[in-house]
Amino acid sequence: MPDSKPAVGLEGVVAAQTRLSLVDGQNGVLVIAGFPVEEIAPKASFEEMVFLLWNDRLPNARELEDLRRELASLRTLPVATTRLLRDAAAQKAPVIDALRMAASTLSLRAHGETESTDPRRDAKAVVARFPVIVASYWRLLEGKEPIPADPGLGHAANFLFMLQGKAPSPERARALETYLNTVSDHGFNASTFTARVIVSTGSDVVSAITGAIGALKGPLHGGAPGPALDMVFEIGEKARAEEVLRAKLARGERLMGFGHRVYKVRDPRADVLNGAAKALYKGDADKRLYDLATHVEATALRLLEEHKPGRSLKTNVEFYTALVLHGIELPTDLFTPCFAIGRVAGWTAHGFEQQALGKLIRPQSEYVGPRDRKYAPLERRS
């Protein structure tokens, strides 16, 4: 039996090497496939990000057009998937549950689709269909019929079109694209590790992605961005920010959108999404909300340093995620499913990486229970 204390939850344990992302929480650094997140997320299309994660380089013009065309061609859902979504909507299942259930059906072929055993084909189908599932299901929940995809729109713009029934403004499409890129990969988080464990057994991509969604659903994975914006709405006007925030801290409440388990300085994703929010609210949203949110942020950071000196509780990704997604008129129930639409790029890329490694993930456990118990017949048990 090992003498050292086991790493509960595998915290601090290096489980594998990866080229997909570097998360340096001490220095506030996130690198995705060699690019600082500040460099790649605001500039690339989501299709470019997918290609980058899968191929370790950016595509040329022809490769990008081929990927866009193929993803657009795969947006049609299998009949069984659509039927499942209708049944789930009749029971008012949460959107993330509907996405998990629907994801497991994506091994089935859509009408006219040829059979394929290529993991990359399955991955493309999953990436292409996640936004379709979420948009279609939300409309069904609202008593509306799903809107067919527009093959002329890119990945992010088509999601908003199918959700809202109109082509989005360039500002909204860009804001969503930046968000999806920003969350596309983030080290060996719980959902990504789950996907890699499943792939390591020799299982398929769809099974791995379904398991990843199950891990993402847990509230301890990444938190929910909605409460960060709720706090801003509760404050309502700049003059109330200090009073409300001081009262929360006095009651021992957590200020939502601040502090992160990994990042001990400012979360770099917050900086990227702040820039996206600033551009969005300047061009196609209510700038007063952005101004209020940034005032609340500045006040919260000052009071946190005063109330909890040395704790370095900085703005995290949730604060500006909420602001961006609200600005493109996504309801809070779609915030976590929208995260999955972005993170599936990383999940599939990690699946390919694990397949290439060809190694079963099988950690050891340390038994701490009794050893010498004796079986007693049922009639002798109290």
Secondary structure, DSSP 8 states (H G I E B T S, - for coil): --SS---GGGTT------SSEEEETTTTEEEETTEEHHHHTTTS-HHHHHHHHHHSS---HHHHHHHHHHHHHT-S--HHHHHHHHHHHHTT--HHHHHHHHHTTTTS--TT------HHHHHHHHHHHHHHHHHHHHHHHTT-------TTS-HHHHHHHHHHSS---HHHHHHHHHHHHHTS--SS-HHHHHHHHHHHTT--HHHHHHHHHHHHHSTTSS--SHHHHHHHHHH-SGGGHHHHHHHHHHTT---TTB--SS-SS--HHHHHHHHHHHHHHHHHS-HHHHHHHHHHHHHHHHHHHHHSTTS---B-HHHHHHHHHHHTT--GGGHHHHHHHHHHHHHHHHHHHHHHHT----------S-S------GGG--
